[in-house]
């Protein structure tokens, strides 16, 4: 069945057709509070502030509603029959429980997001540490390569120095031998 086109104002405000202007104003103020509640709970910052004070606020409203019910019972009058009052209380309780469930879900979502963020931060930290370790390993390899090159260079220099020394020694030997040969020839030529 399709929803009727015309708005049932009495039903929206939860008042009877015989309601006074004051009753209608009270009902409207209650519904205006729903709009304020919606605006508060949809804003993350305002909701967080509200959640901090919620236990005290809920206790105050519970006392207020109990006092209102007691007053209505004592006066024997009211806009709602007992059945309407029970239905209203049930609806309010259901709305409160729904709100609490939503708050719990949002709190769980915030905690889940915080865990995800922490995991991403840990992964980022691990990645940075891994990169730093790889950099240190590269630097150590480069340092070892430089040391090997320096050692090879020193070895080559030492080999060249030894070769020059050997060449110098051989040259001296050749000169000594040549001098000895010359002396011997001179001595033979002198004696002869």
Secondary structure, 3 states (H helix, E strand, C coil): CCCCCCCCHHHHHCCCCCCCHHHHHHHHHHHHHHHHHHHHHHCHHHHHHHHHHHHHHHHHHHHHHHHHHHHHHHHCCCCCCHHHHHHHHHHHHHHHHHHHHHHHHHHHHHHHHHHHHHHHHHHHHHHHHHHHHHHHHHHHHHHHHHHHHHHHHHHHHHHHHHHHHHHHHHHHHHHHHHHHHHHHHHHHHHHC
